[in-house]
Amino acid sequence: MKATLKSLRETKANPAVSIFVKTHREHPANEQDPIALKNQLKVAEERLNNEYDKHTATTIMDSIHAKTNDLNHNYNLDTLAIFASVDDVQLIRMPLDTTERVVISDSFATRDLVRDMASAVHFYTVVLTRDVARLIEASNDRVVAEFDKDDDKQNNMENIAFPVENNGLYTTSDGGSDRSANNESSHLKEFFNQVDKSVQELWGEHKLPLVIVGDAKNIGYYKEVCDRPDNIIATVSNVTNLDDGSAQHIVDGVQEAVEEYRSSLHQEAMGEIDKARGAEMLRTDLQEVYRGAFQGAGETLYVRRWYIQPAKIDEKAQTLTVVDDAAGEGVTDDAIGVIIEHVIHNGGDVVFLPEEIMGEDQPIALVTRY
C-alpha cells in the first residue's frame, strides 16, 4: 500500500477523483456496502457532470463502474478507496476508518491515508501449533488478511504456501505415532524451519516485523531455527484456539505485546532526537522543518499525534507561514501533512509520538541526513 500511495501522490491529473466509502468486514453488515458505494458514486457523477465536460465525466465514471460493478463485498475491510482519472482507476481496501467523501482536485486525496499508514504498527503474526502454521497480516489492532493458499500473493512461491500443514510429525513406517521426546523435538524443529522459509520469502516483499504466537515450547523451537530472529518484535504464548480461532481473535490476543513494542519505539525515538540534537542535525522550527523536508534533507520526521497546523506555503520561495484561519485564501489547512508527504516522497521515515512525549513546546522535529 505504501508503494501505491507513493505512486498516487506523484500523479497529477485534471480531474483526479478520490472516493472514500465506509465498508464492513462481515455479513450481514456488509450487505449495506453496495448501497453506500452507489451513493458515493452518484455524488461523484453529479460533481463531474457539473464541473467538467460530458466526455471527461463519462470516461471516468464508465471506468469506475467497470471496476466496481462486480466487486465482491465479502472481501471488504473498513474503507474502500477509489482513485480515478481519465487514464486509470485504482481500488484499495484499507484496514482503517475514514470519513465518506468525494474529493475532486488536480491530485489525489492521500494525505489522511499517509498519516494513518505512518502512525500504524504493521506486522505479520506467525501462529504455530504442532499441526499447522498460519500467517496473518495486521495493522495495529486490525486484520489486513490471513494468508490462504489461493491468495495471489502466494502464487509462484518457492516454499510452502500458508497455511503450512505438518504432514510428517506423527507418521512412522508402521503408521503408528512417534511420540518420543527426541523425535518430536527434531520433527517440530524441521517443521518450523520449513515454516520460517515461507515466512522469510514473504517477509522479503515488505519486511514487516514478526509477532510469534504459540505455546512456549513451539516458540522456543521456532526461534532456534529461524533465519532472522532480529525481525521478531514479540512472542505471545497465552492466546487460545490457535488452530481454528479467527484471525481477529489472534490479533486481539497480541495487542498488549504490540503496545509494548510501540512504547519501545517511542523511547528509541526520543534517544534518536537527543542524539541528533547533540550532532546539530535536528530542526524543530516549523519553517526550517518544511525547508529541510522539501529539499530532501529529512531522514526521520517525528510528529506529535494529531498535530495539524494551517499555513501559507510558497513552494518557489520554500517558505511556510503559520496562520490561524484554516479557511483563509491561499491557506493549506494541514501544512504538517504537506511536510509528511515531502519527507516520505524523498525517502525519509515518519514517526508519530503521543502527546506525553512530544508536547506543545516541541510538536515536530526533523532529523536531517547532513
ZATOR-937065 format. One line per 4 residues: their letters; for each residue x, y, z of C-alpha. Coordinates in Angstrom, 2 decimals. Layout:
BEGIN
a) X:Y:Z | ...
REM end
This chain:
BEGIN
mkat) 0.00:0.00:0.00 | 2.89:2.38:0.71 | 4.13:1.96:-2.86 | 0.62:2.55:-4.20
lksl) 0.17:5.70:-2.11 | 3.57:6.97:-3.26 | 2.51:6.49:-6.88 | -0.82:8.21:-6.24
retk) 0.87:11.17:-4.52 | 3.08:11.67:-7.55 | 0.17:11.58:-10.01 | -1.17:14.85:-11.39
anpa) -4.47:14.71:-13.27 | -7.33:17.02:-14.12 | -9.54:15.78:-12.69 | -8.14:13.47:-10.02
vsif) -11.15:11.87:-8.32 | -10.84:10.38:-4.81 | -13.83:8.50:-3.38 | -13.94:7.06:0.15
vkth) -16.64:4.61:1.24 | -17.05:3.12:4.72 | -17.31:-0.66:4.45 | -17.73:-3.68:6.71
rehp) -15.77:-6.91:7.08 | -18.55:-9.31:7.99 | -22.04:-10.41:7.00 | -24.73:-9.12:7.41
aneq) -23.21:-5.65:7.95 | -21.53:-5.73:4.53 | -24.94:-6.01:2.84 | -25.20:-2.22:3.14
dpia) -21.82:-1.65:1.44 | -23.13:-1.78:-2.17 | -25.67:0.92:-1.30 | -23.01:3.10:0.34
lknq) -20.81:2.68:-2.73 | -23.67:3.52:-5.08 | -24.44:6.70:-3.11 | -20.85:7.96:-3.27
lkva) -20.59:7.16:-6.98 | -23.75:9.19:-7.56 | -22.15:12.15:-5.75 | -19.02:11.78:-7.89
eerl) -21.04:11.60:-11.11 | -23.07:14.69:-10.27 | -19.94:16.69:-9.43 | -18.10:15.59:-12.55
nney) -21.06:16.46:-14.76 | -21.33:19.88:-13.12 | -17.63:20.71:-13.14 | -16.28:19.03:-16.31
dkht) -17.32:18.29:-19.89 | -19.55:15.33:-20.64 | -16.82:13.27:-22.32 | -14.49:13.55:-19.30
atti) -17.25:12.74:-16.83 | -18.48:9.75:-18.84 | -14.99:8.36:-19.40 | -14.15:8.41:-15.70
mdsi) -17.49:7.08:-14.47 | -17.55:4.27:-17.04 | -14.07:3.22:-15.89 | -15.12:3.30:-12.22
hakt) -18.24:1.23:-12.91 | -16.19:-1.31:-14.87 | -14.06:-1.84:-11.76 | -16.87:-1.78:-9.16
ndln) -19.86:-3.48:-10.83 | -18.64:-6.98:-9.97 | -16.89:-6.04:-6.72 | -17.13:-8.85:-4.15
hnyn) -18.07:-7.11:-0.90 | -17.31:-10.25:1.11 | -13.64:-9.18:0.98 | -14.21:-5.64:2.27
ldtl) -12.17:-4.20:5.11 | -13.04:-0.90:6.82 | -12.72:1.53:3.92 | -12.92:1.27:0.15
aifa) -10.88:3.98:-1.58 | -11.26:4.70:-5.29 | -8.75:6.85:-7.15 | -9.76:7.66:-10.72
svdd) -8.65:9.79:-13.65 | -9.34:9.59:-17.37 | -6.35:7.22:-17.66 | -6.71:4.83:-14.75
vqli) -8.82:3.62:-11.81 | -7.42:2.04:-8.64 | -9.42:0.40:-5.84 | -7.84:-0.10:-2.42
rmpl) -9.42:-1.91:0.53 | -7.94:-0.49:3.74 | -7.93:-1.57:7.42 | -8.63:1.93:8.72
dtte) -11.59:4.22:9.24 | -12.25:7.27:7.12 | -14.92:9.87:6.50 | -17.09:9.12:3.49
rvvi) -16.46:11.78:0.88 | -15.70:12.62:-2.73 | -12.68:14.84:-3.45 | -12.06:16.22:-6.94
sdsf) -8.83:18.13:-7.49 | -5.66:18.04:-9.59 | -4.10:15.45:-7.26 | -5.43:12.50:-5.27
atrd) -6.51:12.92:-1.65 | -3.97:10.66:0.05 | -2.82:12.86:2.93 | -5.06:11.30:5.61
lvrd) -4.13:7.82:4.42 | -0.42:8.63:4.56 | -0.85:9.83:8.15 | -2.72:6.69:9.14
masa) -0.18:4.40:7.46 | 2.77:6.21:9.04 | 1.27:6.00:12.53 | 0.37:2.30:12.32
vhfy) 2.34:-0.69:13.58 | 2.12:-3.01:10.58 | 3.21:-6.59:11.27 | 2.93:-10.30:10.48
tvvl) 1.66:-12.71:13.11 | 3.09:-16.22:12.76 | 0.79:-18.71:14.52 | 2.44:-22.00:15.47
trdv) 0.90:-25.31:16.52 | 2.15:-28.89:16.20 | -0.16:-29.45:13.21 | -0.29:-26.21:11.25
arli) 1.25:-22.75:10.94 | -0.80:-19.69:9.97 | 0.31:-16.25:8.81 | -1.79:-13.14:9.48
easn) -1.02:-9.62:8.31 | -2.26:-6.91:10.68 | -2.14:-3.16:11.18 | -2.44:-2.02:14.81
drvv) -5.43:-3.96:16.17 | -6.99:-4.85:12.82 | -6.53:-7.79:10.50 | -5.45:-6.91:6.98
aefd) -5.62:-10.50:5.74 | -4.83:-14.07:6.66 | -2.72:-15.81:4.05 | -4.53:-18.53:2.15
kddd) -3.24:-20.99:-0.43 | -5.47:-19.40:-3.08 | -4.07:-15.89:-2.49 | -2.43:-14.24:-5.48
kqnn) 0.36:-13.04:-3.20 | 1.44:-16.67:-2.69 | 1.48:-17.55:-6.38 | 4.78:-18.95:-7.61
meni) 6.24:-19.29:-4.12 | 9.41:-21.36:-3.92 | 8.46:-22.53:-0.42 | 5.22:-23.90:1.03
afpv) 2.21:-21.56:0.91 | 0.33:-20.71:4.11 | -1.30:-22.28:5.97 | 1.61:-24.73:6.25
enng) 0.50:-28.17:7.40 | 2.74:-30.52:9.34 | 2.39:-33.78:7.45 | 5.44:-35.53:8.88
lytt) 5.28:-35.20:12.65 | 3.34:-38.32:13.61 | 3.90:-40.66:10.69 | 6.24:-43.64:11.10
sdgg) 6.94:-46.61:8.86 | 4.26:-48.72:10.54 | 1.68:-45.93:10.57 | 1.94:-45.55:14.33
sdrs) 2.58:-42.46:16.41 | 6.13:-41.30:17.11 | 5.93:-39.52:20.46 | 9.47:-39.84:21.82
anne) 10.80:-36.55:23.11 | 13.86:-36.52:20.86 | 11.96:-37.39:17.70 | 9.20:-34.91:18.48
sshl) 11.74:-32.15:19.05 | 13.55:-32.99:15.82 | 10.33:-33.17:13.78 | 8.97:-29.92:15.19
keff) 12.20:-28.05:14.51 | 12.21:-29.39:10.96 | 8.58:-28.30:10.52 | 9.18:-24.83:11.93
nqvd) 12.26:-24.46:9.76 | 10.02:-25.07:6.73 | 7.55:-22.54:8.12 | 10.29:-19.96:8.58
ksvq) 11.49:-20.36:4.99 | 7.97:-19.47:3.86 | 7.84:-16.55:6.31 | 11.17:-15.20:5.08
elwg) 10.15:-15.45:1.43 | 7.03:-13.39:2.07 | 8.90:-11.10:4.50 | 11.26:-10.14:1.71
ehkl) 8.45:-8.36:-0.12 | 7.55:-5.92:2.67 | 9.97:-6.55:5.58 | 7.29:-6.36:8.25
plvi) 8.20:-7.18:11.86 | 7.07:-10.52:13.24 | 4.94:-11.45:16.25 | 5.25:-15.17:17.04
vgda) 2.26:-16.87:18.70 | 2.17:-20.39:20.14 | 2.97:-22.30:23.29 | 6.33:-21.59:24.92
knig) 7.95:-24.77:23.57 | 6.94:-24.16:19.97 | 8.05:-20.52:20.16 | 11.41:-21.67:21.51
yyke) 11.87:-24.19:18.70 | 10.96:-21.59:16.07 | 13.42:-19.06:17.46 | 16.16:-21.71:17.32
vcdr) 15.68:-22.39:13.60 | 14.55:-19.03:12.19 | 16.93:-17.23:9.85 | 16.26:-13.68:11.05
pdni) 15.49:-13.68:14.80 | 16.05:-9.91:14.92 | 12.80:-9.48:12.94 | 10.78:-10.85:15.89
iatv) 9.38:-7.94:17.89 | 7.30:-10.03:20.33 | 6.31:-13.54:21.32 | 2.94:-14.39:22.85
snvt) 2.20:-17.75:24.49 | -1.22:-17.22:26.08 | -3.54:-16.98:23.06 | -6.15:-19.73:22.82
nldd) -7.75:-21.53:19.83 | -4.68:-21.23:17.62 | -5.84:-23.89:15.16 | -9.33:-22.61:14.44
gsaq) -9.69:-19.24:16.14 | -10.48:-16.31:13.85 | -7.66:-14.11:12.61 | -9.12:-11.19:14.58
hivd) -9.15:-13.33:17.74 | -5.41:-13.96:17.27 | -4.64:-10.29:16.58 | -6.70:-9.24:19.62
gvqe) -4.58:-11.60:21.70 | -1.27:-9.94:20.78 | -2.27:-6.30:21.37 | -0.51:-5.98:24.73
avee) 2.73:-7.12:23.10 | 2.22:-4.74:20.15 | 1.68:-1.81:22.53 | 4.87:-2.70:24.39
yrss) 6.71:-2.67:21.06 | 5.14:0.69:20.20 | 6.30:2.09:23.56 | 9.83:0.84:22.90
lhqe) 9.77:2.67:19.57 | 8.74:5.87:21.36 | 11.66:5.61:23.78 | 14.04:4.82:20.94
amge) 12.72:7.87:19.07 | 13.49:10.21:21.95 | 17.01:8.84:22.06 | 17.45:9.49:18.33
idka) 16.14:13.04:18.75 | 18.61:13.73:21.58 | 21.47:12.23:19.55 | 20.60:14.35:16.50
rgae) 20.38:17.46:18.67 | 23.86:16.80:20.01 | 25.17:16.37:16.47 | 23.42:19.57:15.34
mlrt) 21.33:17.58:12.85 | 17.91:18.42:14.32 | 15.43:21.02:13.11 | 12.44:21.99:15.26
dlqe) 11.44:25.37:13.82 | 8.46:24.71:11.53 | 9.84:26.85:8.70 | 13.19:25.04:8.85
vyrg) 11.46:21.67:9.10 | 9.46:22.47:5.95 | 12.51:23.60:4.01 | 14.51:20.52:5.03
afqg) 11.64:18.21:4.08 | 11.13:19.98:0.74 | 14.84:19.79:-0.11 | 15.04:16.09:0.71
aget) 17.28:16.55:3.74 | 14.92:14.76:6.14 | 15.95:11.32:7.35 | 13.26:10.93:10.02
lyvr) 10.36:13.22:10.87 | 8.93:12.98:14.40 | 5.42:14.40:14.80 | 3.08:14.72:17.76
rwyi) -0.01:12.65:17.05 | -2.95:14.73:15.75 | -0.73:17.79:15.22 | -2.28:19.92:12.44
qpak) -1.24:23.48:11.57 | -2.78:25.76:8.92 | -0.20:27.75:6.97 | 0.53:29.58:3.74
idek) 3.12:27.70:1.71 | 5.19:29.15:-1.10 | 6.99:26.25:-2.79 | 9.02:28.53:-5.07
aqtl) 10.41:30.50:-2.13 | 10.41:27.39:0.11 | 8.61:29.28:2.87 | 5.89:28.31:5.32
tvvd) 3.99:30.98:7.24 | 1.77:29.89:10.13 | -1.78:31.33:10.13 | -4.78:30.93:12.44
daag) -7.60:30.83:9.87 | -7.59:27.49:8.05 | -10.30:28.75:5.68 | -8.38:31.83:4.57
egvt) -7.46:32.42:0.96 | -4.34:30.56:-0.14 | -4.13:28.68:3.16 | -3.20:25.00:3.36
ddai) -5.35:23.62:6.17 | -2.83:20.88:7.07 | 0.71:22.06:6.46 | 2.01:19.19:8.61
gvii) 0.50:16.77:6.09 | 2.42:18.53:3.32 | 5.67:18.15:5.28 | 4.94:14.46:5.88
ehvi) 4.38:13.92:2.17 | 7.67:15.61:1.26 | 9.62:13.51:3.76 | 8.14:10.22:2.53
hngg) 8.45:11.25:-1.12 | 12.16:11.88:-0.59 | 12.76:8.51:1.06 | 12.56:9.54:4.72
dvvf) 10.60:7.98:7.56 | 7.80:9.45:9.66 | 7.22:8.53:13.31 | 4.17:9.70:15.29
lpee) 4.61:10.15:19.02 | 2.00:10.60:21.77 | 1.35:13.98:23.38 | 3.00:12.95:26.65
imge) 6.30:12.55:24.75 | 6.07:15.42:22.26 | 4.29:18.32:23.96 | 3.16:21.77:22.91
dqpi) 6.71:23.11:23.11 | 8.04:20.65:20.51 | 5.30:19.13:18.36 | 7.57:18.36:15.41
alvt) 11.25:17.55:14.87 | 13.21:16.64:11.75 | 16.42:14.61:11.94 | 18.44:15.51:8.88
ry) 20.79:13.46:6.75 | 23.53:16.10:6.89
REM end
